[in-house]
Each structure stands twice: as C-alpha cells, then as structure tokens.
C-alpha cells in the first residue's frame, strides 16, 4: 500500500525512547500514525497520572477541550502506578493490569479483539512493557516501551 506523504491522517507518530517519547520526522516531515501505536503510547504515558478521579481543576488540559467526551479522557492509571509504587514483582503485575485497563477503550471503542500486556524488569530500575492490540488476528497497535520505574530511583 502506497502512503501519500502529503496527506496527513491520524495522530502524530510517537516512538518510545529511553528518556520518554519522540515525534517521528522523516525527510523533514512529521510522520502520521495510521494505526493505534501513538494512541497506545499516550494512553499509557499521557494524561495526568496525579488525577485518576477526573477532577476538572487538576486533570490534564487536553481532557477539557470542548467536545471531548468523558470516555475519551486520558488519566494513565499505569503512569500513576510506575511513579508511585516500589518496583516489586507484585507491583509489576498490578501495573500490567492497570495498563490493560488504560487500553481497554481500544477494545470498547475501536473494535480490537485482544489486548496483550506484559511487563518485565530488565534492570533494577528499568522496565519494559510489551503490548499488542489485535483485530481479526492482525496487529493494529502496541509495541515495546522501555522506561524508568520512578520509585526505583534512589
């Protein structure tokens, strides 16, 4: 399938980097995301992880844009867990469950059949989250995200 690079569709393509995320620029043009990769990244690492209750004065500003439905709000339960809990095997499991809940909207609203999430501690402070979203047996989003588990920082 040929993609018209002059026709932008979807989200800005973000990729996970060791110090966060970067916008993908190719040939001087910001690349667009034509699947759910950026949506997965933003659902896991975006929003305001300090506001899991949706308090209007404390929520992420993007949640308050006119026309944004409540079920479209980003709050990142996963982000709150990896920032506020110590790195233990039990908390890795709990964080994986939170990540799956953060991604549940893709199944509910975009027709994904399956959401797979797996976390592993590669080092004492570094964790990798693997996610895959499928529809009709085809990969439609996800990836590997290496990040610093914040409570593991001494």
Phi and psi in degrees as GROMACS dihedral restraints (atoms count N, CA, C in turn):
[ dihedral_restraints ]
;  ai    aj    ak    al  type     phi  dphi    fc
    3     4     5     6     1   -82.5    20    10
    4     5     6     7     1   135.5    20    10
    6     7     8     9     1  -109.5    20    10
    7     8     9    10     1   125.6    20    10
    9    10    11    12     1   -74.2    20    10
   10    11    12    13     1   109.7    20    10
   12    13    14    15     1   -70.2    20    10
   13    14    15    16     1   -12.2    20    10
   15    16    17    18     1   -91.8    20    10
   16    17    18    19     1    -5.8    20    10
   18    19    20    21     1  -110.4    20    10
   19    20    21    22     1   112.5    20    10
   21    22    23    24     1   -88.6    20    10
   22    23    24    25     1   133.7    20    10
   24    25    26    27     1  -142.1    20    10
   25    26    27    28     1   133.4    20    10
   27    28    29    30     1    88.3    20    10
   28    29    30    31     1  -150.8    20    10
   30    31    32    33     1   -89.4    20    10
   31    32    33    34     1   167.3    20    10
   33    34    35    36     1   -68.9    20    10
   34    35    36    37     1   136.4    20    10
   36    37    38    39     1   -76.0    20    10
   37    38    39    40     1   118.6    20    10
   39    40    41    42     1  -110.6    20    10
   40    41    42    43     1   142.2    20    10
   42    43    44    45     1  -123.4    20    10
   43    44    45    46     1   149.0    20    10
   45    46    47    48     1   -76.8    20    10
   46    47    48    49     1   135.9    20    10
   48    49    50    51     1  -128.3    20    10
   49    50    51    52     1   163.0    20    10
   51    52    53    54     1   -56.6    20    10
   52    53    54    55     1   -24.6    20    10
   54    55    56    57     1  -111.6    20    10
   55    56    57    58     1    21.9    20    10
   57    58    59    60     1   134.7    20    10
   58    59    60    61     1  -134.8    20    10
   60    61    62    63     1  -130.3    20    10
   61    62    63    64     1   153.5    20    10
   63    64    65    66     1  -128.5    20    10
   64    65    66    67     1   147.1    20    10
   66    67    68    69     1   -77.0    20    10
   67    68    69    70     1   137.1    20    10
   69    70    71    72     1   -87.6    20    10
   70    71    72    73     1   123.8    20    10
   72    73    74    75     1  -119.0    20    10
   73    74    75    76     1   128.3    20    10
   75    76    77    78     1  -132.8    20    10
   76    77    78    79     1   127.7    20    10
   78    79    80    81     1    54.0    20    10
   79    80    81    82     1    35.4    20    10
   81    82    83    84     1    78.4    20    10
   82    83    84    85     1     3.5    20    10
   84    85    86    87     1  -114.1    20    10
   85    86    87    88     1   136.5    20    10
   87    88    89    90     1   -68.9    20    10
   88    89    90    91     1   128.5    20    10
   90    91    92    93     1   -84.5    20    10
   91    92    93    94     1   147.2    20    10
   93    94    95    96     1   -99.2    20    10
   94    95    96    97     1   160.0    20    10
   96    97    98    99     1  -106.4    20    10
   97    98    99   100     1   119.4    20    10
   99   100   101   102     1  -103.1    20    10
  100   101   102   103     1    10.8    20    10
  102   103   104   105     1  -132.3    20    10
  103   104   105   106     1  -151.2    20    10
  105   106   107   108     1  -103.9    20    10
  106   107   108   109     1    13.6    20    10
  108   109   110   111     1   -58.7    20    10
  109   110   111   112     1   -49.3    20    10
  111   112   113   114     1   -67.5    20    10
  112   113   114   115     1   -39.3    20    10
  114   115   116   117     1   -61.5    20    10
  115   116   117   118     1   -38.5    20    10
  117   118   119   120     1   -64.6    20    10
  118   119   120   121     1   -47.5    20    10
  120   121   122   123     1   -59.1    20    10
  121   122   123   124     1   -47.7    20    10
  123   124   125   126     1   -66.8    20    10
  124   125   126   127     1   -36.7    20    10
  126   127   128   129     1   -64.6    20    10
  127   128   129   130     1   -33.7    20    10
  129   130   131   132     1   -85.8    20    10
  130   131   132   133     1   -37.8    20    10
  132   133   134   135     1  -118.9    20    10
  133   134   135   136     1     0.0    20    10
  135   136   137   138     1   -99.5    20    10
  136   137   138   139     1  -165.8    20    10
  138   139   140   141     1    72.9    20    10
  139   140   141   142     1  -164.6    20    10
  141   142   143   144     1  -117.2    20    10
  142   143   144   145     1    99.1    20    10
  144   145   146   147     1   -65.9    20    10
  145   146   147   148     1   -10.9    20    10
  147   148   149   150     1   -87.1    20    10
  148   149   150   151     1    -4.1    20    10
  150   151   152   153     1  -129.2    20    10
  151   152   153   154     1    83.2    20    10
  153   154   155   156     1   -87.4    20    10
  154   155   156   157     1    -3.6    20    10
  156   157   158   159     1  -102.5    20    10
  157   158   159   160     1    -0.3    20    10
  159   160   161   162     1    69.4    20    10
  160   161   162   163     1    37.6    20    10
  162   163   164   165     1   -73.6    20    10
  163   164   165   166     1   120.4    20    10
  165   166   167   168     1   -52.6    20    10
  166   167   168   169     1   -36.1    20    10
  168   169   170   171     1   -81.7    20    10
  169   170   171   172     1   -10.3    20    10
  171   172   173   174     1  -121.2    20    10
  172   173   174   175     1    -4.3    20    10
  174   175   176   177     1   -76.8    20    10
  175   176   177   178     1   165.8    20    10
  177   178   179   180     1   -61.3    20    10
  178   179   180   181     1   137.2    20    10
  180   181   182   183     1   -56.9    20    10
  181   182   183   184     1   -33.3    20    10
  183   184   185   186     1   -64.1    20    10
  184   185   186   187     1   -23.2    20    10
  186   187   188   189     1   -70.9    20    10
  187   188   189   190     1   -19.3    20    10
  189   190   191   192     1   -99.4    20    10
  190   191   192   193     1     4.9    20    10
  192   193   194   195     1   -64.1    20    10
  193   194   195   196     1   132.9    20    10
  195   196   197   198     1   -52.6    20    10
  196   197   198   199     1   131.6    20    10
  198   199   200   201     1    93.8    20    10
  199   200   201   202     1    -9.8    20    10
  201   202   203   204     1   -76.2    20    10
  202   203   204   205     1   119.7    20    10
  204   205   206   207     1   -76.8    20    10
  205   206   207   208     1   151.2    20    10
  207   208   209   210     1   -56.2    20    10
  208   209   210   211     1   -38.1    20    10
  210   211   212   213     1   -72.6    20    10
  211   212   213   214     1    -5.4    20    10
  213   214   215   216     1   -98.8    20    10
  214   215   216   217     1    -3.2    20    10
  216   217   218   219     1   -64.9    20    10
  217   218   219   220     1   141.5    20    10
  219   220   221   222     1  -103.1    20    10
  220   221   222   223     1   129.0    20    10
  222   223   224   225     1  -132.1    20    10
  223   224   225   226     1   -20.1    20    10
  225   226   227   228     1    56.3    20    10
  226   227   228   229     1    73.2    20    10
  228   229   230   231     1   -59.1    20    10
  229   230   231   232     1   -39.1    20    10
  231   232   233   234     1   -58.5    20    10
  232   233   234   235     1   -47.2    20    10
  234   235   236   237     1   -59.7    20    10
  235   236   237   238     1   -38.2    20    10
  237   238   239   240     1   -65.8    20    10
  238   239   240   241     1   -38.8    20    10
  240   241   242   243     1   -67.7    20    10
  241   242   243   244     1   -43.7    20    10
  243   244   245   246     1   -76.6    20    10
  244   245   246   247     1   -11.4    20    10
  246   247   248   249     1   -93.5    20    10
  247   248   249   250     1   -32.2    20    10
  249   250   251   252     1  -109.2    20    10
  250   251   252   253     1    -5.8    20    10
  252   253   254   255     1  -118.0    20    10
  253   254   255   256     1   151.1    20    10
  255   256   257   258     1   -68.0    20    10
  256   257   258   259     1   155.1    20    10
  258   259   260   261     1   -81.0    20    10
  259   260   261   262     1   103.0    20    10
  261   262   263   264     1  -134.1    20    10
  262   263   264   265     1   164.9    20    10
  264   265   266   267     1   -62.6    20    10
  265   266   267   268     1   -38.4    20    10
  267   268   269   270     1   -64.4    20    10
  268   269   270   271     1   -40.2    20    10
  270   271   272   273     1   -72.9    20    10
  271   272   273   274     1   -28.6    20    10
  273   274   275   276     1   -61.1    20    10
  274   275   276   277     1   -44.6    20    10
  276   277   278   279     1   -63.0    20    10
  277   278   279   280     1   -45.7    20    10
  279   280   281   282     1   -62.6    20    10
  280   281   282   283     1   -40.0    20    10
  282   283   284   285     1   -65.2    20    10
  283   284   285   286     1   -37.9    20    10
  285   286   287   288     1   -62.3    20    10
  286   287   288   289     1   -40.8    20    10
  288   289   290   291     1   -65.4    20    10
  289   290   291   292     1   -39.3    20    10
  291   292   293   294     1   -65.2    20    10
  292   293   294   295     1   -41.4    20    10
  294   295   296   297     1   -60.5    20    10
  295   296   297   298     1   -42.6    20    10
  297   298   299   300     1   -62.5    20    10
  298   299   300   301     1   -39.2    20    10
  300   301   302   303     1   -66.2    20    10
  301   302   303   304     1   -39.9    20    10
  303   304   305   306     1   -62.0    20    10
  304   305   306   307     1   -27.9    20    10
  306   307   308   309     1   -95.9    20    10
  307   308   309   310     1    -4.6    20    10
  309   310   311   312     1   -56.0    20    10
  310   311   312   313     1   -31.0    20    10
  312   313   314   315     1   -59.3    20    10
  313   314   315   316     1   -29.5    20    10
  315   316   317   318     1   -67.7    20    10
  316   317   318   319     1   -34.3    20    10
  318   319   320   321     1   -73.7    20    10
  319   320   321   322     1   -45.1    20    10
  321   322   323   324     1   -70.7    20    10
  322   323   324   325     1   -42.4    20    10
  324   325   326   327     1  -103.4    20    10
  325   326   327   328     1   -20.8    20    10
  327   328   329   330     1  -118.6    20    10
  328   329   330   331     1     5.1    20    10
  330   331   332   333     1    76.9    20    10
  331   332   333   334     1    21.6    20    10
  333   334   335   336     1   -66.3    20    10
  334   335   336   337     1   145.1    20    10
  336   337   338   339     1   -87.7    20    10
  337   338   339   340     1   -36.1    20    10
  339   340   341   342     1  -146.0    20    10
  340   341   342   343     1   142.5    20    10
  342   343   344   345     1  -124.7    20    10
  343   344   345   346     1   118.1    20    10
  345   346   347   348     1  -111.7    20    10
  346   347   348   349     1   131.2    20    10
  348   349   350   351     1  -133.2    20    10
  349   350   351   352     1   132.8    20    10
  351   352   353   354     1  -140.9    20    10
  352   353   354   355     1   131.9    20    10
  354   355   356   357     1  -116.8    20    10
  355   356   357   358     1   145.4    20    10
  357   358   359   360     1  -145.6    20    10
  358   359   360   361     1   141.2    20    10
  360   361   362   363     1   -88.3    20    10
  361   362   363   364     1   111.2    20    10
  363   364   365   366     1   -81.8    20    10
  364   365   366   367     1   -31.4    20    10
  366   367   368   369     1  -142.3    20    10
  367   368   369   370     1  -179.5    20    10
  369   370   371   372     1   -62.3    20    10
  370   371   372   373     1   -26.2    20    10
  372   373   374   375     1  -122.6    20    10
  373   374   375   376     1   -12.6    20    10
  375   376   377   378     1  -105.2    20    10
  376   377   378   379     1   135.9    20    10
  378   379   380   381     1  -127.7    20    10
  379   380   381   382     1   145.7    20    10
  381   382   383   384     1  -117.8    20    10
  382   383   384   385     1   131.0    20    10
  384   385   386   387     1  -108.6    20    10
  385   386   387   388     1   126.5    20    10
  387   388   389   390     1  -107.8    20    10
  388   389   390   391     1   130.9    20    10
  390   391   392   393     1  -135.5    20    10
  391   392   393   394     1   147.7    20    10
  393   394   395   396     1  -143.5    20    10
  394   395   396   397     1   130.7    20    10
  396   397   398   399     1  -112.5    20    10
  397   398   399   400     1   128.4    20    10
  399   400   401   402     1  -127.2    20    10
  400   401   402   403     1   151.8    20    10
  402   403   404   405     1  -140.8    20    10
  403   404   405   406     1   127.8    20    10
  405   406   407   408     1    52.6    20    10
  406   407   408   409     1    38.7    20    10
  408   409   410   411     1    76.3    20    10
  409   410   411   412     1     1.8    20    10
  411   412   413   414     1  -106.9    20    10
  412   413   414   415     1   140.0    20    10
  414   415   416   417     1   -66.9    20    10
  415   416   417   418     1   125.3    20    10
  417   418   419   420     1  -121.8    20    10
  418   419   420   421     1     2.5    20    10
  420   421   422   423     1   168.6    20    10
  421   422   423   424     1   166.5    20    10
  423   424   425   426     1   119.2    20    10
  424   425   426   427     1  -161.0    20    10
  426   427   428   429     1   150.8    20    10
  427   428   429   430     1  -166.1    20    10
  429   430   431   432     1  -110.2    20    10
  430   431   432   433     1   133.6    20    10
  432   433   434   435     1  -129.2    20    10
  433   434   435   436     1   111.0    20    10
  435   436   437   438     1   -94.0    20    10
  436   437   438   439     1   135.2    20    10
  438   439   440   441     1  -152.5    20    10
  439   440   441   442     1   165.0    20    10
  441   442   443   444     1   -86.8    20    10
  442   443   444   445     1   123.3    20    10
  444   445   446   447     1   -76.6    20    10
  445   446   447   448     1   110.3    20    10
  447   448   449   450     1   -59.4    20    10
  448   449   450   451     1   -38.4    20    10
  450   451   452   453     1   -72.0    20    10
  451   452   453   454     1    -9.2    20    10
  453   454   455   456     1   -86.8    20    10
  454   455   456   457     1    -5.4    20    10
  456   457   458   459     1   -78.2    20    10
  457   458   459   460     1   126.9    20    10
